[in-house]
Amino acid sequence: MREAQQAFLGLLAQPLVTPATNRVLHRHVLRHQRQITEHARRAGYRIQRVGRAVRLIRVPIAGTVTAPPRPADAPGRRLLSLVCCLAACCEEISGTVTLQRLSDMVRDLTSAPGVTVTGYDPEQKPQRRLLRDAATLLARWGVLRRRTSDEKMLYDWTEDGAGPGAGYEVDRDALLLLTSPDVLAAAVQPQDTDAEQIAATRTVRQLRALLETPAVVYADLDEQDADALRKARGLRTADLAQMTGGTVEARAEGLVLVLHDDPDRSPTVADWPRARAADWVALLMADLAGRHGTRTASGTVVLTDGQVDEVVEDLIGWRGEYMSKDQKTVPGTVRADAETILTELGLLRVGPDQSWTLSPAAGRYRDPDITLIDPSETTR
């Protein structure tokens, strides 16, 4: 049971898996495919398998796909467009191929009549770097498998346009799942979003929100959805316990799925806070802002742009000696670090006027105690 739950969570974090991308997860998914498929069905997902490749497909429900907050390092539109072009070129490949050959194919594709993607020019170093990153993404998803290990070849091609770059093999099973026409059609075709459809998909949308987002806050839902979730929280708790092994923590402001830490740490749980200055500052800022901002009836905490700057100044004066060099000396670093991390975690929304709105879930985190260690003690 626990292995199947971990495999289901693993697919949420890594929706396309092959033996090359994650051997252990792939083995567990195949071993428990029947149970995982049932878990996926209950949340409106679909499990599709082609050969040895397996994909969890997030089918849109009522016209939307519930998704976690966008990571700060998520690929941009230009990189994603090159990924799509590169995947299209891989359709023509059988056997192995070099990055230089793929680069030529992408250049020809983007310069063809009727193609609306901005042209790719391999003579420009920034564009070669983007294509290298696109190939890296396809390798991470299992579509490309690196066949050469000489990093200097890749460096020479990327920086100087010299040599073949790197050698790859195309996994056609993974490629077919990535470019599946029915999945693409479901993503782009409009869906019914009338009141009847909204009501019919309520249970699925509740499960997805609890699985995919840091917390489900009643104030973020419309009145009918919020009332339905309050009444059904016992059922959703039982559903999620069976699917994930976690528990649902209920508060006045909403619900949050808590996945218990264990040696096989869930891949869907953010590894935060970590032992680094930016994470530490974000944690302190969340705590201070939560204490000094204006708490609303929905449980959120609101601070104006000026109030956020005041919290930053207080924090630097209070804990500045423990901060990194940039945080101490470069204006705006403390605030930027906190905003980047808290936004990515889904704990903060930054308004157009630079105001802060902290999620009620931010109240789960508190300022850590700091213990100073005498360096001489570590040598004893």
Secondary structure as UniProt FT lines:
FT   HELIX           2..13
FT   STRAND          16..17
FT   TURN            19..21
FT   HELIX           23..31
FT   HELIX           33..42
FT   TURN            43..44
FT   STRAND          46..50
FT   TURN            51..52
FT   STRAND          53..57
FT   TURN            62..63
FT   TURN            72..73
FT   HELIX           77..90
FT   TURN            91..92
FT   STRAND          96..98
FT   HELIX           99..110
FT   TURN            113..114
FT   TURN            122..123
FT   HELIX           125..140
FT   TURN            141..142
FT   STRAND          144..146
FT   HELIX           151..160
FT   STRAND          167..170
FT   HELIX           172..178
FT   HELIX           181..188
FT   HELIX           195..200
FT   HELIX           202..212
FT   STRAND          216..217
FT   HELIX           218..220
FT   HELIX           223..244
FT   STRAND          247..251
FT   TURN            252..253
FT   STRAND          254..258
FT   TURN            267..268
FT   HELIX           277..292
FT   STRAND          294..295
FT   TURN            297..298
FT   STRAND          301..303
FT   HELIX           305..319
FT   HELIX           320..322
FT   HELIX           325..329
FT   TURN            331..332
FT   HELIX           333..344
FT   TURN            345..346
FT   STRAND          348..350
FT   TURN            352..353
FT   STRAND          356..358
FT   HELIX           360..364
FT   HELIX           375..379
//
